[in-house]
Amino acid sequence: MKKTEFDLKGPDVMKLSWLLSNGQVVMLTCCNSEKFINGIITASWVAPTSHEPLLITASIGNGEKGEDSYRACHALINETKEFGLNIPIPELTEAILKVGTTHSNEVDKFAETGLTPMQSNKIKAPMIKECFMNIECKVIDQITTGDHTVFVAKPVAVLMNEDVMTDGKFAEKYIDKNNQVQICELITAWNLW
C-alpha cells in the first residue's frame, strides 16, 4: 500500500498521541551508525509523554538483566540516539512473535521474518514496510529505571498507509482494538502467564 506523510505540525498531532496511547505492541527498529547492523525488537512499553511538543517514551531493557536482544538494541539506540516505531497489523503477529524471540545480534530479523526494510527519511534505521504506520524518532533524553532505560524521543517524521486517515480522522480499522496487537496476546503465545 502507498504511504503518505503525517503532518507533525498539523492539527491532528493530539490524535496521533491518542492512537499511540492504547497499549498496542510496536516493532522498534534501530541500527548502528554505519547502518550495517539492524535491530528489531517487540516493544509494548511505548507511549506518548507530551502532546506539545509531541514526545514519545520507549522503555528498553538495558542489559543489566535479561535478554541479549534488548542489550543489543539498547546499545544501538545509545549509539545513534534514534529509533523507528513501526505499528503492526494483526496479520503480522507471527513476525512479531519471531522478532520477540530472536536476537538482533545473532540473526537478520528482516530475513528471518520476511519483513521488508523501508528507507527512512530522517533517521538511519530502516522502517518496516508492512506496518501501517512508521514513526521516526530522535532521542532527546534518557532515564535509567532499574533494568530498563526510558528513552524520551521526538518524532521527526511519520509515514502511514494512505487509508489510515481520512478527513482528519483515523479509520475505524486502525483504532479498533480488535485490529491491533496487544501484549497479552504475545504473552499467551510465548506461554509466559
Beta strands, then each sheet from edge to edge (+ up, - down):
strand 1: 3-5
strand 2: 26-31
strand 3: 38-43
strand 4: 46-50
strand 5: 55-61
strand 6: 82-87
strand 7: 117-118
strand 8: 127-128
strand 9: 133-145
strand 10: 148-161
strand 11: 165-166
strand 12: 169-170
sheet 1: 1+ 10- 5+ 4-
sheet 2: 1+ 10- 9+ 6- 2+ 3-
sheet 3: 7+ 8-
sheet 4: 11+ 12-
end
